[in-house]
């Protein structure tokens, strides 16, 4: 996979995670092992990790 393709894939994941977080805020959804707030926090943490990954992948070499 080319670096540009990988970056695009990660940016798409970031968008989906942000949409999921919005949906969680709107619905109050929860599971038997995590509250809504825990799901939102985990989702936001994952988004931050992907943003950091894209930042590193787009950093100029050298």
Secondary structure as UniProt FT lines:
FT   HELIX           3..27
FT   HELIX           36..57
//
